[in-house]
Amino acid sequence: MKTVAQVISTKQMQGLVVIAPEDSVLDALKLMAEKNVGALPVADGSGRLVGIVSERDYARKMVLKGRSSFATPVSAIMTTTVITVEPRQTVRECMQIMTEKHLRHLPVIDEGRTVGLLSIGDVVKETMAEQDSLIQQLKQYIRGE
């Protein structure tokens, strides 16, 4: 089973995208659309993770309450109790956390700094790749190869 570090290393080409708590929700939405992501880690001026903002936060805390995306800061709708993982953890552990906590995104923290963001899509992709590899190995074993 791959580790979180192995998964995010392939995503590093895109780079980690974060937003500041004082930025507007509209800025967050534009950034999510531009980068084709469903959530953004929220970091303060020193780069410390202070929350996460997602499309779910927008739908529940903005749209349903009739708030203005232009005038509302990210800090007003972000999730502040963030569950994180470390690079050494396995994809399986992440899947378990995401399933139990009903999460779609997990910030990856290494020595106090945010180094990546793991999505449910990343976890599913890696799980499928691992299963495909195992099937191929079993077929080769059965054939005596």
N, C-alpha and C positions, 0 to 999 in steps of 0.2 A: 504494500500500500504506500502510495506516495505521501510525502510530507507537504505541508502548506508551503514551505520554502520552495520546493520543486515546482509546485503549481504556479505560484506567483512569479517565479523567475521567468516563465514563458510569457507572462502578462506584462513584465517590466518594460517590454518594447513600447507599450502604449504609455507608460508612466502613470504614476499615482496622481489623481486629481482630487484636490481638497477645496473646501470653501471656508470662508471666515464667518463667524457667528453674526457679525454686523452686516454682512452682505444681504441684499434683499432676496426674498423667496423667488422673485422673478429671475434674478441672476442665477440662482441655483437651478431653476427649471431650464434656463437657456443652456447652462453648462451640461446638465444631464442629457439634454437633447443633442447637443453638439458632440458629446463623447459617447452617446448611445449607452448610457448606464442608468440604472434605476435608483441609485443612492450615492451620496457623497459623504465622506468623512468630514467633520467640521473641526477645524483646528484653530487655536488661538494664535496670537502673534508670535509666540515662541515655538509654534509647531506642535504643541501638545493637543492630543485628541480631547475634545470637550463634548462631542456628540456625533450624531449621524442624522442626516436628513434624507428621506426617501420619498418616492412617489406616493407611497401609502400615507406618509405624514401630510403631504400636500392635500391629498384627497380628503382625509379625515379632519384635518385641523384648519384647512383654508377653505376649500370648496364648500364643504358642508356647513361652515360657519359664516360664509359670505364675506370673508376677509379679502383685502386687496393684496395681490402678490407684489405689487410695486412698493407699497408702503410698509410691508411687514418684514422684519429682519428674520433671518434663518433661525436665530436663537429662540424665537417665539414658537417655532413648531418642531424643532429638532428633538430627537430622542436623546436624553442626557444620560440615562442609565444604559451604557453600551456594553454589550457582551463582546469580548474580543478573544482572539486566539493568538498563539505564538507560532513562529515558523517551524518549530520542531514537531508540532502536533500533526496527526495524520488526517487525511481526507475523511476517513471513516469517523473519527472523533468529531470533525466539523459537521458531518451529515447528522450525527446523533444530536449535537447541540442545536442545529438548525431545525430539526424535526421536533424536538422537545419544546423549544422556545418559540416556534413558529416564526423563524427569521429567514430572510432572503439574502442577507448580507452580513459578513463578519469582517470587521477591521482586523488587520494583522499587525500586532505590536511586537517590536523587538527592542529590548532595552529602553523602554519608555517612548519610543518614537514609532509613528505609523509608517509601515513599510509596504502595505498593500491592502487590498479589499477583495475578499473572496465572496463570490456570488453562488447562489444555489445552482446556477447554470454551470459554473466551474466544477462544482462537486459532482453533478450528474455526468458531465463530460468525462471526468477522470474515472468515475465508477464504471461507466460503460466501456471505456478503453481498457480498464483492468479486466473486466469480464470477457471482453473480446480476446484479449491476450491469453487468458486462462483457457478459453474454449479452443483456441488454436493449439495450445500446448497439449491439451487432452486429445485432440484429434491426431496430433503427431505421435503421441504416446500409443494410442490405439492402433495406428498404422505401423508402429514399430520403427518410426523414423528417428 
